[in-house]
Amino acid sequence: MADKSFLEWPFFEDRHRSHAQDLDAWASGALAAVDHSDTDQACRNLVRSMGDAGWLMQTSAPDGAPLDVRKLCLSRETLARHDGLADFVFAMQGLGTGAISLFGTSAQRDEWLPLTQRGKAISAFALTEPQSGSDVANSTMTATRDGNDYILNGEKTWISNGGIADVYTLFARTGDAPGARGLSAFVVPAGLRGFEVVERLQVIAPHPLATLRFTDCRIPASAILGGSGQGFKIAMGVLDVFRSTVAAAALGFARRALDEALDRVTTRHVQGAPLFELQMVQGHIADMALDIDASALLIYRAAWTKDSGAPRITREAAMAKLFSTDQAQKVIDKAVQLHGGDGVRHGMKVEQLYRDIRALRIYEGASDVQRVIIARQTIANHQGI
């Protein structure tokens, strides 16, 4: 049974505790046997079921109101503990429409948020490009003004939900200024002329990923988010909110790994005694429990700080993501080791977790990028900048 004692920490209000308990109860039944054989269809089914149950309502907020980051983190932690693909689906409904929710006009929010909240539309966040990766400021995709329209040209890659999304938050260079200041954000529906999916990408923990190409793709000027030249600010603002939730998903994977390990060492016998009686095994369990609690403290500190009104939590979110994803990898590796040969057998939960966790140390800012962010913020704080 997963440890729930952290819900009594002072980071949370009663509404957060109730939400975590209710979602856990729903997930225990609805996610018990998700069919992963067709990844695209599984994602569509999960979007619909979570939308019908009301769990996607929290992925966006009305009238540009702040998102409840603690609730988002609790949701991702809970869903990841039950099913990695369910966590992915929830996360992308939030990340994909985060810019619309936080920076969109009333018309943009009214058009898309009711659909994504109810599971009637799937969203995506199209930021990464083949040549720029994490260096968002060097994006080269262009959006050229032409009368009442913009014309999009360029490619995006590693786009989650690429190929199945109904709406994309897309970032392109509008030429307002060099570097980061020249980027703008747009709401782009699927199916436009000149918008094509050129490659579906396969990864070790399957989920929908694609490379997108835009060739003289025309969109109305009303599709711009937050004004011309505001794209970098919007991207960083959205990632500032959702980076903590990546850490929470890693925490959910780690908690499930610990649960699986505890089941193993309390039921498996070696030389007539339970496996957990070996001191080395107890050492592994202690390390896993320690890493999980330390991760949770960093995650919910960041989420609480944002919910308390901090305009940015760049340092706190980077610390939470870096530590929690790296430590979750170690926790899961220990769980695999404690399972022996069964730990690497296809279909075992710890084997699935081993594949699930790896991408979290890369997307939304790789671990080494987080180290750079933390160092720069720490130096700036020391210098009083």
N, C-alpha and C positions, 0 to 999 in steps of 0.2 A: 504494500500500500504506500503510495507516494506521500512524502512528508508535507503536511499542510500547515505546520506550526508557524511558518513565515507569514501567513496571513494575519497573524496577531501583531505583527510589527507596527509601529506607529506611522509608517509610510502610508497606510491604507485607512480608508473610511469604510463604514459598514456596507455602502453600496458596492465597493470593490470586492469585499469578501463575499457578498451575496452573488455577485456576477461570476466570480471564479468557481464557486460551488455549483451554481446552476449550469454553467457551461461544461464543467467536468461531468455532471450527471448526464447531460445531453450527449456529450461525446462518448461516454462509456457505452451507450447504446447505438447511436447513429454511426459512429466511426469504428465499430468493433470489427467489421469485415468489409472495408473499402476495397473494391475491385480495381487493382492497379494495372491490369493487363492492357488497357488502352488508356494511355496517360491523358490525351486530350479529352476523351469522353469522361474519364474520372474527374477531371477538373470542372468540366461543365456540370456534372452531376453534383459535385460538392458545392459549387457556387449556388446552384438552385436550392439545395437542401439547407445550406446555411442562411441563404436569403429568406426562405420560407419560415425558418425558425427564428428569424429576427437578429441573428448574431452579426450580420453585416451592417447593421444600423450604425455601429460605433466607428466604422471605417471612414466616415466623413461627418462633418458637423454643419448645421444650418447657418446661413448668413455669415460665413467666414469666422464663426466662433472657434475658439481653441479646441483641439482634439484632446481627449482624456488619455494621456500617455500611459498612465498606470493601468488603465483598463485595457489599452492596446497590448501592453506588455503581458498582463495576466492572460489575455486571450491567446497570444502566441505561445506563451509557455505551456498553457493547458493543451492547446491543439497539438503542439509539437510532441508533447508527451504521449498523445494518443496516435497521431498519424502525421507524418511529415508532409504529405501532399495536402492535407487539410490546412496545415499551417501555411504552406505556400499560397494556397488559394486565398485565404484570409488576408495575408500580407499584401498580396498584389492588388486586391480590391482597395486597400488603404493607400499603398504607395502610388498606384496608378491614378487615383483620383485625389491624392493629397493636395496637389497644386490647385486643382479645381475648387476643392473645399476651402482652402486657405486664401487663395488669391483670385479666384474666378469672379466674374460678374454674376449678378443675380440670374441673368438669363442662362449662363453656362451652368451654374449650379442647379437651376430648376430643370434643365434639360437632361443632365446626366446623373446627378446624385440619387434621385429616387430610383432610377433603374439599377445602379450598382448596389445600392443598399438593399434592394429587394431580390438581388440575384438575377435580374432580368438582363443585365449587360455585364460583360467582362472588361476589365480595364488593364492598361499596361503603362509602363514608364519608360520612354524611349530616350535615353541619355547617351549611352556608350557608343563609341564609334570604333571602327577597325584600327585606326592609327593612333587614337588618343587614349583609349582605356580609361584609367582613373584621372587622367589629366584633362578634365572637363574644359578648361579654359582654351585648349587647343582644338576644340571641335571645329570641323570644316564644313559640315552640312550648312547649306544656305537657304534662307527664306528671303526672296527678293520681292520688294513691293511692286505691284503692277496695278495701278488704279485702286479699286476696292478689294483687291485680292493680294495674297502672297503666293509665290511660286516656289515650291520646295524641290531641292535637288541635293542628293547625297545618300549615304548609307548609315544605318544603325545596326549594331550587332549585339549579341548576347542579351536580346530583349526578352525578358520573361513574359509569358503569355503571347509572344509573337506568333501570329498565325491563327489564334483563336480569340483574340481580344476584339471587342466592338468599338473601343475608344482608346486612343493613345495620347498621353501627355508627352509631347515631342519638343526637343530643344534644337534650335538652329540659329545660325549666325545671320543677323539682320544688318550688320555693318555699321552699327551706331558708334562703335569704338573698337580698338584692338583688344585681343585677349578676352577675359571674362566679361568685360563691359559690353561686348558686342553680341551677346547671346540673348535670345528671346525664347519664350515658351508658348506652345500652341496646343489647342485641343483639336485632335485630328481623328475623325471617325474612320473606321475600316471601310474598304470597298471603293475608295476614290480612284479615279483614273490616274495612272502614273504612280500608284502605290502598290508595290508587289512584295511578296515574301519570296526571297530568292534562295533561302536555305533554312532547313530545320536542323538544329544542333542537338546532338545526342550527348548526354553526360552520365556520370556514374550513378547519380540518383535522379532518375528520369522526371523531368517536368517540361512543359512547353517552353522552348527557346527558339529564337529565329534571328536571321539576318534580314533586315528590311531595306528595300531600295526605293527611292523617290526620284522620279524622272519627270520634270516639268509638271509636278502635282500641284494643282491649284486649290487653294483654300481661301475662304473669305477673311478679310481683315478682322472681322469680329471674332475670329478664332483665337486671337492672341490673348495671352494670360498676363494680367498685371502691367501691361504696357511694354513698348519696345525697349530693348536693352535690359530688361529685368530678369532674364532667364537664369543667369548664374545665381542671383539672390534667391530666386524661387527654388531652384534645385537644391541649394544648400539649406534653405529653410525647411524644405520637405525632408531631406535626409537627416537634418538635425533632430526631427521628431522621430523618424522611423529607424534610425540607427540603433537606438536603445532597444527597439523591438526585435532586431536581429539577435542581439545578445539574449533576449528573453527566449527566443526560439531555441538557441543553443542550450540554455538552461533547461528547457523542457526535454530536449534530447538527453542531456546529462542525467536528469532525474529519472527518466525511464531506464537508462543504462544502469543506474544504481539499483533501481528496483529489480531489474532482471538479474543483476549480480547477486543481490541479497537472496533472491529465490534460489539461485544456483548453489550458493555456498551453504545455505541452511538445509538443502535437501540432498546434496551430493555427498557421498561418504568416501573417505580415503582411509584405508587400513582400519576400518571399523568405526571411524569417528567422523562427525560432520566436518566438511571442508573448512568451515569458519573457525574451527578450533586451532588451525595453524596460525602461528603469530604473524607470519608474512602475509597471509590472507587478511588478517585483521588490520595490518598496516595499510594494505591497499584500500580496504573499505574506509578506514579513517581518512586517508588522503582524498578519496572521492567525496566523502561527506563535507570535508573542509573546503574543497574547491567549489562545491555547489553552493554552500552558504556564503562564501566570499563573493562569488559571482552574483548571487541574488542581492546582496547588499549594494554592490556597485550599480546594478541595473535599477533597483527601485529607488536608490538615491538620485540617479539621473532623472528618472521618470517623475519623482516627487518634486524635484527642483524645477522641472519644466512646468508641471501642473501648478506650482506655487507662483508662477508669473515670471520666471526668468526668461528674458528675450531669446537667449541662446544657451545651449548646454553642450557646446562643441567639445570641450575638454571632458566633461562627465560622460557624455555619450561615447566618445572615443575610448575612454578607459573601460567602460562597461563592455563595449563590443570586443575590444582587443583581448581583455582578460577572459571573458566568458566563452568566447568561441575557441580560444586556444586551450583553456582548461577543459572545456567540454570534450575536445578531441582526446585529451589525456584520460578523462574519466571513461569515455567509451572504449578507448584502447585497453584500459584495465579490465573493463567488463568482458571484452572479447577474450582477453588472456585467461580470465577466471573461468570461462566456458570451455577452454581447451579447444579441441578439434571442432566441437559444435559451434564455436564462436565464428568460424569462417564458413560455415555451411550455409548455402543459399537458402533463404526463407526463414532463417533464425532472426529474431528481432534485433539482436546486437549486431549482426552482420548488416542489416538494413540501416541501423543507426550509424554504423561506421561509414557507410556511403553517404548518408544524409548530412552528416556534420561538416564534411570537408569544404563544401562550397561556401559555407557561412564565414570562413576565414578569408574569403576572397571578395564576395560581392558587397556592394555599398561601402567600399573602401577596404582594401586588403590590410592584413595585420600590420605590415610595415608602413603603410600609409597612416594608420592610426598612431603608430609610434611617432611619426613626424609631426602629426597634429598635436599630440600630447606634449612633445618637447617644445614646439613653438609656443603653445599656450602657456606652458610653465615658465619659459624664458620671458615671455611678454608680461606675465603677472609679476615676475621678479623685478623687471625693469619699470613696472608701473605704467605700462603702455595700455 
